């Protein structure tokens, strides 16, 4: 009706305009026309409405009156109540590189911004803040994809964020090859490469030029990404958590880099309040589906909006996290007893001439609360990879208790879920652990994988000298087929592993003590570790079966709401929510020890506070690599400081800690709570099965038991004392 009235007041009858054109004009005026983009107009500006009307009316009315009619319609449109934009009068005067009123941002069925104004000026630095999940990363990715209605197509945008760093994990290129390809793609002279790498600090580590990108530490990958950004000559630089993975010196380098940019508009997200304080000239705040601009740094913004202070406080007020408590470990009666050890370990990367780390000696127990600190590239992650068995040290030994379950969350753990974005978190965890005793996403460990040479050795005959039940020695010889996965303890409390021979029936299988397998070489210990890992993982199934309800509870326990845990695809989750999925999946097997490499990345302060609470109440051991000093100081009584020798460039470990605390840990008695025995097992269908409790057999009962065994053997029955004791529910 308003369109028809405007046409009449202009002097052109409504009937002179085709009905389809009038209807489309009315829809535009009402803000009902939304494009196919995920960020699209809701209500048009007067100029946008005038331009749209011109396209519609050209050819529908006399060419001589099109401009005048469109101006009249725009004037009438501006006088209606359809367009009310806060700050419209402020649009004049600024050197706005982007000025887009009334945008809607939606992602995976959720509205993140509605009728918001996105506006930024050339050369300013904008800190983008808001709680996890409000759409900060989504907004940055939509900008770089130009998936915004009306976004100036001539603007050059470059994005550096977590997804880019995850992709570096698989790159086969060296640092120089990577930069040369980037220069070729942008048409830059190769001389610019040296300047960019030098500005990023690579001159301090010339050995990194020929190192593969996939072998760089997280901090050096971030610096490489920023060096690549220098080649782009972008008008808008978009940075998603640029200070993640960086030590204090490199955080300052990033700050100086951003502050030194000329005529470049920077928009960055960060949970580092110091960076927002020092660098930001403006704050972009996402809240309640709106995007507001505030002049000044973080302090100025908090004065204007005090509730924002909670974004940067290390405490949980809205939700809590909880880790599953570890189970019983047979034979471990002190929380201070070592469960993992490294002794005199050194590691040299392939093609390198000198070790990255050397002389590493540490141990981890249930009472451990360790912070691993050190500058970027010092070898912190390298040491962790040796400890968990991903790599084998060329010098030294690594040992882990066979019954211990270990959870490792790598700093680039996002790549584990990137291939499963159509699954919900619940579906992903159930898929990952659907094979009993196996983790489909487990890191391929060198300590559990046979080389081609070792495969050939296994094809040769081996001989074991064993004892029968009466203590008499006998020999067995053959070609090993496999370790069957069965393990038992002999009278000396030593583990024995059942082996199967090539070309022989299962009746010929024998149990071989661990000590005799060790004498056969390291390859046999790899086979032993595979069995130990599977048995340890299976023990957790008796406590918590893999059901939809149990998995959802696990996800809720780490701070992911049930709606996102079970009913949302992972592709629709924010970076912080994906981190929680990674935590929940890694912790599913109820680990005794948890190793976290940069766990604070992508989590807001609320989530960090909840994570700290979960670690404090966890009954197992925790080892953390982090540059977040506030986080580690709150939790860790022991510090492993990785430092490089200035002359050799080799990293060594300096152990620091509270001696009184460590002495107290060693004096602790039997664990409580986690040591409780299991009375029943519930399978995935809800069926309950009683679990027989094992009791220590007395000397008198053992004597009677052995007499019965002897009688059965006399009758020609082949029986073994250890197996019969276990079946009867006894232990020695």
C-alpha positions as CSV (number, residue, x, y, z in Angstrom):
1,X,0.0,0.0,0.0
2,X,2.9,2.4,0.8
3,X,4.5,1.7,-2.5
4,X,1.3,2.3,-4.4
5,X,0.8,5.6,-2.4
6,X,4.3,6.7,-3.4
7,X,3.6,6.0,-7.0
8,X,0.4,7.9,-6.9
9,X,2.0,10.9,-5.2
10,X,4.7,10.9,-7.9
11,X,2.0,11.2,-10.6
12,X,2.4,7.7,-12.0
13,X,-0.6,5.5,-11.5
14,X,0.0,2.2,-9.6
15,X,-1.6,0.3,-12.4
16,X,1.1,1.6,-14.8
17,X,3.7,-0.5,-13.0
18,X,3.6,-4.3,-13.4
19,X,2.2,-6.0,-10.2
20,X,5.3,-8.2,-10.0
21,X,7.6,-5.1,-9.8
22,X,5.4,-3.5,-7.2
23,X,5.4,-6.6,-5.1
24,X,9.2,-6.8,-5.3
25,X,9.6,-3.2,-4.3
26,X,7.3,-3.8,-1.3
27,X,9.3,-6.8,-0.3
28,X,12.6,-4.9,-0.5
29,X,11.1,-2.0,1.6
30,X,9.9,-4.5,4.3
31,X,13.3,-6.2,4.4
32,X,11.9,-9.5,3.4
33,X,14.4,-10.1,0.5
34,X,17.4,-11.9,1.8
35,X,20.1,-13.1,-0.5
36,X,21.6,-16.6,-0.6
37,X,24.6,-15.5,1.5
38,X,24.9,-16.3,5.2
39,X,25.4,-12.6,5.9
40,X,22.7,-10.7,4.1
41,X,20.6,-7.4,4.2
42,X,17.7,-7.3,6.6
43,X,16.7,-3.7,6.0
44,X,18.2,-1.7,3.2
45,X,19.7,1.8,3.4
46,X,17.9,4.5,1.4
47,X,20.6,4.5,-1.3
48,X,20.5,0.7,-1.5
49,X,16.8,0.8,-1.9
50,X,17.1,3.5,-4.6
51,X,19.6,1.4,-6.5
52,X,17.5,-1.7,-6.3
53,X,14.4,0.2,-7.4
54,X,16.3,1.5,-10.5
55,X,17.2,-2.1,-11.5
56,X,13.6,-3.1,-11.1
57,X,12.0,-0.2,-12.9
58,X,14.4,0.1,-15.8
59,X,12.3,-1.2,-18.8
60,X,9.1,-1.2,-16.8
61,X,8.5,2.6,-17.0
62,X,9.6,5.4,-19.4
63,X,13.4,5.8,-19.3
64,X,13.1,9.6,-18.9
65,X,11.4,9.3,-15.5
66,X,13.3,6.3,-14.0
67,X,15.8,8.4,-12.0
68,X,13.3,10.9,-10.7
69,X,10.8,8.1,-9.7
70,X,13.6,6.1,-7.9
71,X,14.6,9.2,-6.0
72,X,11.0,9.8,-5.0
73,X,10.5,6.2,-3.9
74,X,13.8,6.4,-1.9
75,X,12.6,9.6,-0.2
76,X,9.3,8.0,0.7
77,X,11.1,4.9,2.0
78,X,13.4,7.0,4.2
79,X,10.4,8.5,5.8
80,X,8.9,5.2,6.9
81,X,9.7,3.3,10.1
82,X,11.3,0.4,8.3
83,X,14.9,1.6,8.8
84,X,16.0,2.6,12.2
85,X,19.7,2.2,12.6
86,X,21.6,3.2,15.8
87,X,24.4,5.7,15.0
88,X,23.3,6.4,11.4
89,X,24.1,10.1,11.9
90,X,27.6,9.1,12.8
91,X,28.4,7.5,9.4
92,X,29.6,10.7,7.8
93,X,33.1,11.9,8.2
94,X,35.2,8.7,9.0
95,X,37.6,7.1,6.6
96,X,35.5,3.8,6.6
97,X,37.1,0.9,4.7
98,X,33.9,-1.1,5.5
99,X,30.5,0.4,6.4
100,X,27.7,-2.1,6.3
101,X,24.5,-1.4,8.2
102,X,21.9,-4.0,9.1
103,X,23.6,-7.3,8.5
104,X,22.5,-10.8,9.6
105,X,25.1,-13.5,10.3
106,X,23.9,-17.0,10.4
107,X,25.8,-20.3,10.7
108,X,24.5,-23.9,10.6
109,X,21.0,-22.9,11.3
110,X,21.8,-20.4,14.2
111,X,21.5,-16.6,14.0
112,X,24.7,-15.0,15.3
113,X,24.1,-11.4,14.3
114,X,20.8,-9.7,13.5
115,X,20.4,-6.2,12.2
116,X,24.0,-5.4,13.2
117,X,26.2,-2.7,11.9
118,X,29.7,-3.7,10.7
119,X,31.9,-0.7,10.4
120,X,35.7,-0.2,10.6
121,X,38.2,2.6,9.6
122,X,41.4,2.3,7.6
123,X,44.5,1.8,9.7
124,X,42.8,1.0,13.0
125,X,43.3,-2.1,15.1
126,X,40.1,-3.8,16.3
127,X,40.0,-6.3,19.1
128,X,37.0,-8.6,18.5
129,X,35.6,-9.8,21.9
130,X,32.7,-11.8,23.2
131,X,32.0,-15.1,24.9
132,X,32.8,-18.4,23.2
133,X,30.3,-19.4,20.6
134,X,28.9,-15.9,19.8
135,X,30.4,-16.0,16.3
136,X,33.8,-14.2,16.4
137,X,35.6,-16.8,14.2
138,X,32.6,-17.1,11.9
139,X,32.6,-13.3,11.3
140,X,36.3,-13.4,10.4
141,X,35.9,-16.3,8.0
142,X,32.8,-14.6,6.4
143,X,34.8,-11.5,5.8
144,X,37.8,-13.2,4.2
145,X,35.3,-15.2,2.0
146,X,33.5,-11.9,1.2
147,X,30.4,-13.7,2.2
148,X,28.8,-10.4,3.2
149,X,26.2,-8.5,1.3
150,X,27.7,-5.3,0.0
151,X,31.2,-6.1,1.1
152,X,33.6,-4.0,-1.2
153,X,35.0,-6.6,-3.7
154,X,38.2,-4.6,-4.3
155,X,39.4,-5.0,-0.7
156,X,42.2,-7.5,-0.2
157,X,41.7,-9.6,2.9
158,X,44.0,-12.2,4.5
159,X,43.1,-14.5,7.4
160,X,45.5,-16.2,9.9
161,X,43.9,-18.6,12.3
162,X,43.6,-22.0,13.9
163,X,42.4,-23.7,10.7
164,X,45.4,-22.5,8.8
165,X,47.8,-23.8,11.4
166,X,46.0,-27.1,11.5
167,X,46.6,-27.5,7.8
168,X,50.4,-26.9,8.4
169,X,50.4,-30.2,10.3
170,X,50.3,-32.1,7.0
171,X,52.5,-29.9,4.8
172,X,55.6,-31.7,3.3
173,X,57.2,-28.4,2.3
174,X,60.2,-26.8,4.0
175,X,59.9,-23.2,5.3
176,X,61.6,-21.8,2.2
177,X,59.5,-23.9,-0.2
178,X,56.3,-22.8,1.6
179,X,57.2,-19.1,1.3
180,X,58.3,-19.4,-2.3
181,X,54.9,-20.9,-3.3
182,X,53.2,-18.1,-1.4
183,X,55.3,-15.5,-3.2
184,X,54.6,-17.0,-6.6
185,X,50.8,-17.0,-5.8
186,X,50.9,-13.3,-5.0
187,X,53.4,-12.2,-7.6
188,X,56.0,-11.0,-5.1
189,X,59.7,-10.9,-5.7
190,X,61.5,-13.6,-3.9
191,X,63.7,-11.0,-2.2
192,X,60.6,-10.1,-0.2
193,X,60.6,-13.6,1.2
194,X,63.9,-13.0,3.1
195,X,62.6,-9.7,4.5
196,X,59.4,-11.2,5.7
197,X,61.1,-14.2,7.3
198,X,63.7,-11.9,8.9
199,X,61.0,-9.7,10.3
200,X,59.3,-12.8,11.8
201,X,62.6,-13.7,13.6
202,X,63.7,-16.6,11.4
203,X,67.2,-15.1,11.1
204,X,67.7,-16.1,14.8
205,X,67.1,-19.7,13.8
206,X,68.6,-20.2,10.3
207,X,68.4,-23.9,10.7
208,X,64.6,-23.6,10.4
209,X,64.8,-22.5,6.7
210,X,65.3,-26.1,5.6
211,X,63.0,-27.7,8.2
212,X,59.6,-29.0,7.2
213,X,56.7,-26.9,8.2
214,X,55.0,-29.9,9.8
215,X,58.0,-30.2,12.2
216,X,57.8,-26.6,13.4
217,X,56.6,-25.9,16.9
218,X,53.2,-24.2,17.3
219,X,54.9,-20.8,17.9
220,X,57.1,-21.0,14.9
221,X,54.1,-22.0,12.7
222,X,52.2,-18.9,13.9
223,X,55.2,-16.7,13.0
224,X,55.5,-18.4,9.6
225,X,51.8,-17.7,9.0
226,X,52.4,-14.0,9.8
227,X,55.4,-13.9,7.6
228,X,53.3,-15.2,4.8
229,X,50.7,-12.5,5.6
230,X,53.3,-9.9,4.9
231,X,53.4,-11.0,1.2
232,X,49.7,-10.5,0.8
233,X,49.6,-6.7,0.9
234,X,46.2,-6.9,2.5
235,X,43.8,-4.0,3.2
236,X,42.3,-6.0,6.0
237,X,44.3,-8.4,8.1
238,X,42.2,-10.9,10.1
239,X,43.8,-12.7,13.0
240,X,42.1,-15.5,15.0
241,X,44.0,-15.9,18.4
242,X,47.4,-14.8,17.0
243,X,49.1,-15.1,20.4
244,X,48.2,-18.7,20.9
245,X,51.3,-21.0,21.0
246,X,53.6,-18.0,21.6
247,X,55.9,-17.3,24.4
248,X,56.2,-13.9,26.1
249,X,58.9,-12.6,23.7
250,X,57.0,-13.6,20.6
251,X,53.7,-12.3,21.9
252,X,55.5,-8.9,22.1
253,X,56.7,-9.4,18.6
254,X,53.1,-9.9,17.3
255,X,52.0,-6.8,19.3
256,X,54.8,-4.7,17.7
257,X,54.0,-6.2,14.3
258,X,50.3,-5.1,14.5
259,X,51.1,-1.7,15.9
260,X,53.7,-1.1,13.1
261,X,51.3,-1.8,10.2
262,X,50.5,1.3,8.1
263,X,47.2,1.8,6.2
264,X,46.1,-1.7,7.1
265,X,43.0,-2.4,9.1
266,X,43.5,-5.3,11.6
267,X,40.8,-7.3,13.3
268,X,41.8,-9.9,15.8
269,X,40.4,-12.1,18.4
270,X,42.3,-12.9,21.6
271,X,41.8,-14.1,25.1
272,X,45.0,-12.4,26.1
273,X,44.0,-9.2,28.0
274,X,47.5,-7.8,27.8
275,X,47.5,-7.8,24.0
276,X,44.0,-6.2,23.8
277,X,45.2,-3.6,26.3
278,X,48.4,-2.7,24.4
279,X,47.4,-3.1,20.8
280,X,43.7,-2.4,20.2
281,X,42.6,1.1,19.1
282,X,39.0,0.0,19.1
283,X,37.0,-2.9,20.5
284,X,34.4,-4.8,18.5
285,X,31.9,-6.4,20.9
286,X,29.5,-9.2,19.9
287,X,26.6,-9.6,22.4
288,X,22.9,-10.4,22.1
289,X,23.2,-10.7,18.3
290,X,24.6,-7.2,18.0
291,X,28.0,-5.9,16.9
292,X,29.1,-2.6,18.6
293,X,32.2,-0.5,18.2
294,X,33.9,1.1,21.2
295,X,36.8,3.5,20.9
296,X,39.9,2.8,23.0
297,X,41.6,-0.3,24.4
298,X,40.3,-3.0,26.7
299,X,40.5,-0.8,29.9
300,X,38.4,1.9,28.1
301,X,35.9,-0.8,27.0
302,X,35.5,-2.3,30.5
303,X,34.9,1.1,32.0
304,X,32.1,1.5,29.4
305,X,30.8,-2.0,29.8
306,X,31.9,-3.5,33.2
307,X,30.4,-7.0,32.7
308,X,33.1,-7.6,30.0
309,X,35.7,-7.9,32.8
310,X,34.4,-11.5,33.3
311,X,35.7,-12.4,29.8
312,X,39.2,-12.1,31.1
313,X,39.0,-13.4,34.7
314,X,40.3,-16.9,35.4
315,X,37.2,-18.3,37.2
316,X,34.1,-20.3,36.4
317,X,30.8,-18.8,37.3
318,X,28.3,-20.2,34.7
319,X,29.5,-23.8,34.5
320,X,32.0,-26.3,35.8
321,X,34.1,-29.0,34.2
322,X,34.9,-32.5,35.6
323,X,37.4,-35.1,34.4
324,X,36.5,-38.8,34.9
325,X,38.4,-40.1,37.9
326,X,41.1,-42.7,37.1
327,X,40.6,-46.4,38.1
328,X,42.6,-48.8,40.3
329,X,46.1,-49.7,39.3
330,X,47.1,-53.1,40.6
331,X,50.3,-52.9,42.8
332,X,50.3,-49.1,43.0
333,X,49.7,-48.1,46.6
334,X,51.2,-44.6,46.6
335,X,50.2,-41.6,44.6
336,X,53.9,-40.7,44.4
337,X,55.0,-43.9,42.7
338,X,56.4,-43.3,39.2
339,X,54.1,-44.4,36.4
340,X,56.1,-43.0,33.5
341,X,59.9,-42.4,33.4
342,X,62.5,-40.9,31.0
343,X,66.1,-41.5,31.8
344,X,69.0,-39.7,29.9
345,X,66.9,-39.3,26.7
346,X,68.1,-37.5,23.6
347,X,66.3,-37.0,20.3
348,X,67.5,-35.8,16.9
349,X,65.1,-35.0,14.0
350,X,65.8,-36.8,10.8
351,X,68.4,-35.0,8.6
352,X,69.5,-32.8,11.6
353,X,73.1,-33.1,12.7
354,X,72.6,-32.3,16.4
355,X,69.9,-33.3,19.0
356,X,66.9,-31.1,19.6
357,X,66.8,-32.3,23.2
358,X,69.4,-34.0,25.3
359,X,69.8,-35.5,28.8
360,X,66.1,-35.6,29.7
361,X,65.3,-37.4,32.9
362,X,61.8,-37.0,34.5
363,X,59.1,-39.1,36.0
364,X,55.3,-38.7,36.4
365,X,53.0,-40.1,39.1
366,X,49.4,-39.8,40.1
367,X,50.3,-36.8,42.3
368,X,52.1,-34.9,39.5
369,X,51.1,-31.3,38.7
370,X,53.7,-30.3,36.2
371,X,54.1,-27.1,34.0
372,X,56.5,-27.4,31.1
373,X,57.7,-24.0,30.3
374,X,60.2,-22.6,27.8
375,X,60.5,-20.4,24.6
376,X,59.0,-21.4,21.3
377,X,61.1,-24.1,19.6
378,X,62.9,-25.2,22.8
379,X,61.7,-28.8,22.5
380,X,58.7,-28.9,24.9
381,X,56.4,-30.8,22.5
382,X,59.4,-33.0,21.4
383,X,59.9,-34.1,25.0
384,X,56.2,-34.9,25.4
385,X,56.2,-37.0,22.2
386,X,59.2,-39.0,23.6
387,X,57.3,-39.5,26.9
388,X,54.1,-40.9,25.3
389,X,56.0,-43.1,22.8
390,X,55.2,-41.2,19.6
391,X,58.9,-41.1,19.0
392,X,61.8,-43.3,20.2
393,X,64.8,-41.6,21.8
394,X,68.1,-42.4,20.0
395,X,69.7,-42.3,23.5
396,X,68.2,-43.2,26.8
397,X,65.1,-45.1,28.0
398,X,61.4,-44.5,28.4
399,X,59.2,-46.6,30.6
400,X,55.5,-46.7,31.4
401,X,53.6,-48.9,33.8
402,X,51.8,-51.5,31.7
403,X,48.4,-50.9,33.4
404,X,48.4,-47.1,33.1
405,X,46.1,-45.2,30.7
406,X,47.4,-41.9,29.3
407,X,45.4,-39.2,27.6
408,X,47.4,-36.8,25.3
409,X,45.8,-33.7,23.9
410,X,48.2,-32.2,21.3
411,X,48.4,-28.5,20.5
412,X,47.1,-29.2,17.0
413,X,44.4,-31.6,18.0
414,X,41.7,-30.0,15.9
415,X,42.8,-32.0,12.9
416,X,41.4,-35.2,14.6
417,X,37.8,-33.9,14.2
418,X,38.1,-32.0,10.9
419,X,37.3,-35.2,9.0
420,X,34.1,-35.8,11.0
421,X,32.4,-32.4,10.8
422,X,29.1,-34.0,9.8
423,X,29.0,-36.1,13.0
424,X,27.7,-34.8,16.3
425,X,30.3,-34.9,19.2
426,X,28.4,-37.8,20.6
427,X,28.5,-39.8,17.4
428,X,32.2,-39.0,16.9
429,X,33.2,-40.4,20.4
430,X,31.1,-43.5,19.9
431,X,32.6,-44.1,16.5
432,X,36.1,-43.5,17.8
433,X,35.9,-46.1,20.6
434,X,33.4,-48.6,19.0
435,X,36.1,-51.3,18.8
436,X,36.7,-52.5,22.4
437,X,40.1,-51.6,23.7
438,X,41.0,-49.5,20.6
439,X,41.1,-45.8,19.9
440,X,40.7,-45.2,16.2
441,X,42.3,-41.7,16.5
442,X,45.3,-42.8,18.6
443,X,48.6,-41.3,17.5
444,X,50.7,-43.7,15.5
445,X,53.5,-44.4,18.0
446,X,56.9,-45.4,16.9
447,X,57.2,-47.4,20.1
448,X,54.3,-49.6,18.9
449,X,54.9,-49.8,15.1
450,X,57.3,-52.2,13.5
451,X,59.8,-51.1,10.8
452,X,60.3,-53.1,7.6
453,X,63.6,-54.5,9.1
454,X,61.8,-55.6,12.2
455,X,59.1,-57.3,10.1
456,X,61.8,-59.3,8.4
457,X,63.4,-60.3,11.8
458,X,60.0,-61.7,12.9
459,X,60.1,-64.2,10.0
460,X,63.1,-66.0,11.6
461,X,63.0,-68.8,14.1
462,X,63.3,-67.9,17.8
463,X,63.8,-70.2,20.8
464,X,62.5,-69.7,24.3
465,X,63.6,-71.8,27.4
466,X,60.6,-72.0,29.7
467,X,59.5,-73.8,32.9
468,X,56.6,-76.2,33.2
469,X,54.2,-76.3,36.1
470,X,56.6,-78.5,38.0
471,X,59.5,-76.2,37.5
472,X,61.3,-78.3,34.8
473,X,63.0,-76.5,32.0
474,X,61.9,-77.1,28.3
475,X,62.5,-75.4,25.0
476,X,60.1,-74.2,22.4
477,X,61.1,-73.1,18.9
478,X,59.3,-71.6,15.9
479,X,58.4,-68.5,14.0
480,X,56.3,-66.0,15.9
481,X,52.9,-65.3,14.4
482,X,51.6,-62.8,17.0
483,X,51.0,-62.0,20.6
484,X,47.4,-63.1,21.2
485,X,46.5,-60.3,23.6
486,X,46.3,-62.5,26.7
487,X,48.5,-61.7,29.7
488,X,48.9,-63.1,33.2
489,X,51.2,-62.9,36.2
490,X,53.4,-65.8,37.4
491,X,54.3,-66.7,40.9
492,X,57.1,-64.1,40.9
493,X,54.5,-61.4,40.0
494,X,56.1,-61.0,36.5
495,X,53.8,-60.6,33.5
496,X,53.7,-63.4,31.0
497,X,52.4,-62.9,27.4
498,X,50.8,-65.6,25.3
499,X,52.3,-66.1,21.9
500,X,51.1,-68.0,18.9
501,X,53.4,-69.7,16.4
502,X,53.2,-69.7,12.6
503,X,51.8,-73.0,11.3
504,X,50.8,-74.4,14.7
505,X,47.4,-74.7,16.4
506,X,46.3,-72.7,19.4
507,X,47.2,-75.8,21.5
508,X,50.8,-74.9,21.0
509,X,50.4,-71.4,22.3
510,X,52.7,-70.6,25.3
511,X,53.1,-67.9,27.9
512,X,56.5,-66.2,27.8
513,X,57.8,-64.1,30.8
514,X,58.4,-60.4,30.0
515,X,62.1,-60.7,30.9
516,X,62.6,-63.3,28.2
517,X,60.8,-61.2,25.6
518,X,63.0,-58.2,26.5
519,X,66.1,-60.3,25.7
520,X,64.8,-60.8,22.2
521,X,65.1,-57.1,21.4
522,X,63.1,-53.9,21.2
523,X,60.8,-55.1,18.5
524,X,59.3,-57.6,21.0
525,X,58.7,-54.8,23.5
526,X,56.7,-53.0,20.8
527,X,54.4,-56.0,20.6
528,X,54.2,-56.1,24.4
529,X,53.2,-52.5,24.5
530,X,50.3,-53.0,22.1
531,X,48.9,-55.7,24.4
532,X,49.4,-53.6,27.5
533,X,47.6,-50.6,25.9
534,X,44.6,-52.7,24.9
535,X,44.2,-54.4,28.2
536,X,44.5,-51.1,30.1
537,X,41.8,-49.5,27.8
538,X,39.5,-52.5,28.2
539,X,39.6,-52.2,32.0
540,X,37.8,-48.8,31.7
541,X,34.9,-50.4,29.9
542,X,33.8,-52.2,33.1
543,X,33.2,-48.9,34.8
544,X,31.5,-47.0,32.0
545,X,30.2,-48.6,28.8
546,X,30.0,-46.7,25.5
547,X,26.4,-45.6,25.5
548,X,24.8,-42.5,24.0
549,X,23.8,-41.4,27.6
550,X,27.3,-41.9,29.0
551,X,29.0,-40.1,26.2
552,X,26.6,-37.1,26.5
553,X,27.3,-36.9,30.2
554,X,31.1,-36.9,29.5
555,X,30.6,-34.0,27.0
556,X,28.4,-32.1,29.5
557,X,31.1,-32.7,32.2
558,X,33.7,-30.8,30.1
559,X,31.4,-27.9,29.5
560,X,29.5,-28.7,26.3
561,X,25.8,-28.3,26.6
562,X,23.7,-31.4,25.7
563,X,22.2,-29.6,22.7
564,X,25.6,-29.2,21.1
565,X,26.9,-32.6,22.4
566,X,24.2,-34.8,20.8
567,X,22.1,-32.7,18.4
568,X,24.6,-30.4,16.6
569,X,27.1,-31.3,13.9
570,X,30.7,-30.6,14.8
571,X,31.1,-28.4,11.8
572,X,28.7,-25.9,13.4
573,X,30.7,-25.6,16.7
574,X,33.0,-22.7,17.6
575,X,36.7,-23.2,18.2
576,X,36.2,-23.3,22.0
577,X,33.4,-25.9,21.7
578,X,35.6,-28.0,19.5
579,X,38.4,-28.0,22.1
580,X,35.9,-29.3,24.6
581,X,35.0,-32.2,22.2
582,X,38.8,-33.0,21.9
583,X,39.0,-33.0,25.7
584,X,36.0,-35.3,26.2
585,X,37.2,-37.7,23.5
586,X,40.8,-37.9,24.9
587,X,39.5,-38.5,28.4
588,X,36.9,-41.2,27.5
589,X,39.1,-44.1,28.7
590,X,39.4,-42.7,32.2
591,X,43.1,-42.0,32.1
592,X,45.4,-42.1,35.1
593,X,47.7,-39.4,33.5
594,X,46.7,-36.5,31.4
595,X,49.2,-34.6,29.2
596,X,48.0,-31.3,27.7
597,X,49.9,-29.4,25.1
598,X,48.7,-25.8,25.0
599,X,45.2,-26.6,26.5
600,X,44.4,-22.9,27.0
601,X,44.3,-22.1,23.2
602,X,40.8,-21.1,21.9
603,X,39.2,-21.3,25.4
604,X,37.6,-18.1,26.9
605,X,38.4,-17.2,30.5
606,X,35.2,-18.8,31.8
607,X,36.2,-22.1,30.3
608,X,39.8,-21.7,31.5
609,X,38.5,-21.3,35.1
610,X,36.3,-24.4,34.7
611,X,39.3,-26.4,33.3
612,X,41.4,-25.3,36.2
613,X,38.7,-26.5,38.6
614,X,38.6,-29.9,36.8
615,X,42.4,-30.3,37.0
616,X,42.4,-29.4,40.7
617,X,39.8,-32.1,41.6
618,X,41.3,-34.8,39.3
619,X,42.8,-37.7,41.2
620,X,45.4,-38.5,38.5
621,X,48.6,-36.9,37.3
622,X,48.6,-33.8,35.0
623,X,51.4,-32.4,32.8
624,X,50.7,-29.1,31.0
625,X,52.6,-27.2,28.3
626,X,51.4,-23.6,28.3
627,X,52.5,-20.0,27.9
628,X,49.7,-18.9,30.1
629,X,51.6,-18.2,33.3
630,X,48.5,-17.3,35.3
631,X,46.9,-20.7,34.4
632,X,50.0,-22.8,35.3
633,X,50.8,-20.9,38.5
634,X,47.3,-21.6,39.8
635,X,47.7,-25.4,39.2
636,X,51.3,-26.6,39.1
637,X,53.7,-27.1,42.0
638,X,56.4,-28.5,39.8
639,X,58.1,-26.9,36.7
640,X,60.1,-28.4,33.9
641,X,61.9,-25.6,32.2
642,X,63.2,-26.3,28.7
643,X,66.2,-24.1,27.8
644,X,68.5,-24.1,24.8
645,X,72.2,-23.9,25.3
646,X,73.3,-20.7,23.5
647,X,76.5,-22.3,22.2
648,X,75.2,-25.7,21.1
649,X,71.5,-24.9,20.4
650,X,70.6,-28.2,22.2
651,X,67.7,-28.0,24.7
652,X,68.2,-29.3,28.3
653,X,65.7,-29.6,31.1
654,X,65.9,-27.8,34.4
655,X,63.6,-29.3,37.1
656,X,62.1,-26.9,39.6
657,X,59.5,-27.4,42.2
658,X,58.2,-27.2,45.7
659,X,60.4,-29.8,47.5
660,X,58.0,-29.9,50.5
661,X,55.1,-30.6,48.2
662,X,56.9,-33.4,46.4
663,X,57.9,-35.0,49.7
664,X,54.2,-34.9,50.9
665,X,53.1,-36.6,47.6
666,X,55.6,-39.4,48.2
667,X,54.2,-40.1,51.7
668,X,50.6,-40.3,50.6
669,X,48.9,-43.6,51.4
670,X,46.6,-45.7,49.2
671,X,44.3,-43.7,46.9
672,X,40.7,-43.2,47.9
673,X,37.6,-43.3,45.8
674,X,39.3,-44.4,42.5
675,X,40.4,-47.6,44.1
676,X,36.9,-48.9,44.7
677,X,36.2,-52.3,43.2
678,X,33.5,-52.8,40.5
679,X,30.5,-54.9,41.4
680,X,28.7,-55.0,38.1
681,X,29.1,-54.2,34.4
682,X,26.4,-52.6,32.2
683,X,26.7,-53.2,28.5
684,X,25.5,-51.0,25.7
685,X,22.0,-52.5,25.8
686,X,21.6,-52.0,29.6
687,X,22.1,-55.6,30.5
688,X,23.8,-56.0,33.9
689,X,26.4,-58.6,34.7
690,X,27.9,-59.2,38.1
691,X,31.7,-58.9,38.2
692,X,33.3,-61.4,40.5
693,X,35.6,-59.8,43.1
694,X,39.1,-61.3,43.4
695,X,40.4,-61.9,46.9
696,X,43.9,-62.8,48.1
697,X,44.0,-66.5,48.8
698,X,45.3,-67.7,52.2
699,X,48.1,-70.2,52.6
700,X,45.7,-72.9,53.8
701,X,43.3,-72.4,50.9
702,X,46.2,-72.3,48.4
703,X,47.5,-75.6,49.7
704,X,44.0,-77.2,49.3
705,X,43.7,-75.7,45.9
706,X,47.0,-77.1,44.7
707,X,46.0,-80.6,45.8
708,X,42.9,-80.4,43.7
709,X,45.0,-79.2,40.7
710,X,47.4,-82.1,41.2
711,X,44.5,-84.6,41.3
712,X,43.1,-83.3,38.1
713,X,46.5,-83.5,36.4
714,X,46.8,-87.1,37.6
715,X,43.6,-87.8,35.8
716,X,45.2,-86.5,32.6
717,X,43.6,-83.1,32.5
718,X,45.8,-80.2,31.3
719,X,45.3,-77.4,33.8
720,X,47.3,-74.4,35.0
721,X,47.3,-73.2,38.6
722,X,47.3,-69.4,37.7
723,X,44.4,-69.8,35.3
724,X,42.3,-71.9,37.7
725,X,43.0,-69.4,40.6
726,X,41.8,-66.5,38.4
727,X,38.7,-68.4,37.3
728,X,37.9,-69.1,40.9
729,X,38.2,-65.4,41.8
730,X,41.5,-65.7,43.8
731,X,44.8,-63.9,43.5
732,X,48.1,-64.8,45.1
